[in-house]
Amino acid sequence: MKELRHLNKYFRKYWVKLFLGVLITIIARVFQLVMPSYVKNIVEVVEKYSAGELALEAARSDLLEYIAIIVGAALLSGFFTFLMRQTIINVSRYIEYDLKNEVFDHYQRLSLNFYKSNRTGDLMNRISEDVSQVRLYAGPAIMYGIQTLTLFACLIPLMFIKAPTIAFYALVPLPVLSVLIYWISRIIHQRSTRVQAFLSSLSTFAQESFSGISVIKAYAMEPRINREAGSLALEGKDKSMDLAKVNAWFFPLMILLIGVSNIFVIYVGGMQYFRGEISSLGTILEFIIYVNMLTWPVAIVGWLTSIVQRAEASQKRINEFLDQEPDIADPGTPPVPIRGKIEFDRVSFTYPDTGIRALRNLSFTVNPGETLTILGKTGSGKSTILDLIARLYDVNDGTIRIDDKPVEEINLDSLRSAIGAVPQDAFLFSDTIENNIRFGREQAGLEQIREAAAQAVVDKNIEGFAKGYQTVLGERGITLSGGQKQRVSIARALIKDPVIYLFDDCLSAVDTETEEAILANLKRASRDKTTIIVSHRISSAINADKILVLEDGRILQQGTHSELLETEGYYKELYINQLSGKEN
């Protein structure tokens, strides 16, 4: 159970409610113990009346009194059982809430490398299914465990006080039960771990299939996907059945052992009654009730063991992620205003997951208010520059400075709050268009949203939808075309009004006329802002203050538009090719 120690901080947080729950549990079980003794008394009243030792009226009075006590104790036990569930089970829900928040917060702090090496389905399974398994340990397992311990602690001494011999024989099967539980629980732990790991694989397969449904349909791959899903389902069934077969041993074994205990009670008690060692048959009945009161606690030991083992396996999987530290750490420095000067000083960078060297000894400077356009072939390192500015990665060699300060020393929230980024692969949430644009500025009103959409030249498209800005987008913005998604993403960046704009080939899916209109609007909106535009089109570079042409992570050419046109090379060749293509 060492993995479950992670929950101790939450148990300490809610210790008052847990302590109250334990106290209420003990009270509920104490009231439950009232019944067997008074059932014995009822049998003795009947015996005395049958033997003529007690008058009818006296017998009736005693019976009514004992029945009233039994009913009252049962009602009180039920009431305290209700309070017990309201305390301990509620605590488990609070712990589930806190643990999910802890996992989600940690997910958000982890770096991009983490998400490149872990699949979405697995991440979702750990924060949902695994946390749910842990909740069962933090609530029902604790509640029923306390019930069982309380009943054993109270009932077994009481049984030995009343009839030691009968108690001894009644409890003989318990050591056998302990050995069986230990043996079976080890198997349950191994199989539970396999089941939980498989559920992550299943979640990943389902998530990828649903996200890629358009590709699956386009390639007519439904039969293959169905076969793979069927194969996974069979594998999951086999793993779950392996676990269920072991779990299935518990309850029959409990019932068998309890049945043996009942036989011992009846035989040994009957022989003692015949020999006059016990005075009443009520004692035998009392012990049969005691043994049957132990039936559920003993039977539940197996269930509790299964829950704890599954929770331990799940918490281990959760801890694997919680123990990972983000590659990009906030230096903990105070928030500072960002002016927008960006300097790369002999920067080299290699992607840790692929080993691809993206930048090689790169140096350049962008002053506040300037616009830099970066051109180059695919794989030349253009997008990497934007990722490094936003500190999604840290450089291997060299230094990146923001406002003359190394980027690693700048408060991470200050840095990213000052940046408005539009990625090449525009990502939109499954929400309304209005809220997707408002994501850039939470307090923005509808008029500001409309203005940003107009600047991104997407307002006419939005107003053409039946529900306008209230149109709910499909997953990842699938409702919109590629160009519309890019323009909504641009509107989201514009409404933020940041100090630094980072545009990563964000106009690749729009036509030339729309591109020119957007660029004109961007020029007005980004006045006095530091702007870096990654593009494959010369049109994005014409009005830039500086232009970089990259090749294999190095600067091939740099200068202004007019300077580069006077020099033979990649830029002039690209300009001529795109100009002739436009004229055609």
Steps between C-alpha positions, in 0.01 A plus 500: 500500500801733475358668188186595691704704747456785254145534633612558858509877445132490408416284799672759719304775325166336581600334827217660699230352275681168486533487879131582534420228246705244693328596825156473341594163348595363841172626650298343217670162549455513880125544454506208257641276775192556716276263303664156562494535880135596502411222257656265757290667770186449289578127466554475876163670562333246273682214678393629842142544388499147352637364828231682696754723671353819355142624473352595162468870578855518630627310197309731264634807679859374480462407132363844410780669695773294331345547155478876557868506601597299189296729269635814668858378473446411133358846428788672677750277323338587165502872581869499595577289193340774289713764675806280447445496124438874497840562657741238365355466148483879467867521599585255221328732251699796632820300463399398146442867416835606648692218334352570156589867538852408610548270201354754255709786642809283468409409143490869415843562654668218308692588186432416137737203511267331747207525260710377210592184690158428656172437324185700565289194579745392770500847656120505504477152652732586786307811598162328471501121542809480723385785726159330530670180617695698758177662623358159583795449732467845656127448571324162489813300584572713806137504609445126472848431634424697815166323530671163475775585750248648743277195479793263548638708788166506681347168401784252545580600862127495576471148358787372716355665809161331450608152386875446445474148361231582244686820406823306442340251262297771328816696418723206399444565124634860525875416484429291189320802358799727570738273308261479205458878491876557501553252218215622283571872556847465347347358183234774499767771518686363197187461292355836608814673379468331161131592472564868581786519249282343233220750562744778409579327171129461428431867579785605271372285213146637537618862524723472193227322302242768575745787436611346171156390381523714185824327396355158582199568281705655220715186476207261558681356802187427706532119468861506617423733792205276596729197498755679717226615737367145520846367570550756778158417644588129513833575661327721756241233567772240559689725743181597685387138515837398646443755774133410544584129539727577793247740654232234459676276752450739789129494566449121468797438730358743756160335489658157532708601801205674666291185439770293670495743792120462530532121502762520776276735702199271469691179578726628777222714649254212487746265675565764768125545549455125539777493760353800680802720432273769355166577653293595196450422134492876461879498530527281187263731312693802624825357365344408167398867469853606598652274237257625235575857604859415412392366159493838326817639665689179424362483146581865443865446590551356153319791338703748705819324402404523135420873533826576678702304245331673205539840669867432564552406136313812386681733740830358380408598144395847618822543698707416192377827348490704821864411564607642163642848519437744212797563274413870497508632856381842612799679660272641768602858426245780550274587203651768278364706209626386159608767252557266206871494413603151386860389451638162389869467585666198332201279574507130417217260567438128451156344558539255790234256379625461140863611520446735204728805515273790414720807560874545467685797652216742416530871585267793431325784682148642477443832673171604660245599236683333212362235267714201406401256227668158486504307174648168403428150382309247709718376786732800498418588865251783458233374742767397751597866544143586608488204741825612662381860539188377684733270697319183406853357486833609645802543273793257504767764428504876485263749661160648423445839659173684545555866587872422548424236763548121444158351436560234769508777763169659400180415681328243278150646542627850417672371186209300361240759600689749281482272196217456251576184301325359195626147425523352154250229595221717639334342804144595598299371793162326486322819601333798335698716256450790740663313788781375277592861414444611860760241604755771418345743749255368755334836571443590135151612402313404186590824320870442561458144373328627184777755446772233534311274257476788252875560524555130429257527203282220637202707618301453180543122519386491862196719436406268215449211745147444627603565861778748423748538781301247707579222252642207695804349333572131474807343656819691407285743298403238242186704415713767328720486193878521533508868408216586738674322787819694433317831494309427822838419660637832373198681650572325831857635495394850395243538777770419755693811390838357611845655493639229271319338206614159373336393174602155378404470132145582609382619157589191302135397456362837381496645152733781391237776513392406854864469603575854385201637692602315817863613468388861466289466814783325684736781411266753661426279803867414562628857480741545794483122558783256440378269225659183361337342197597157370387453141561339164366804314693813402186710554545456878854639481469806277419745782717335767779694669725195482494175305680178582538215251586171672650181368575196721473712813746767380447851364539483124405863434386799703405858432201707384282421200681748273844387618426133433358572156835652405678178600491178301374216710202316647293809581525662155429167331195441722376854431525455122330159511211621717460823301477310172255253658282787618500658154401171343 
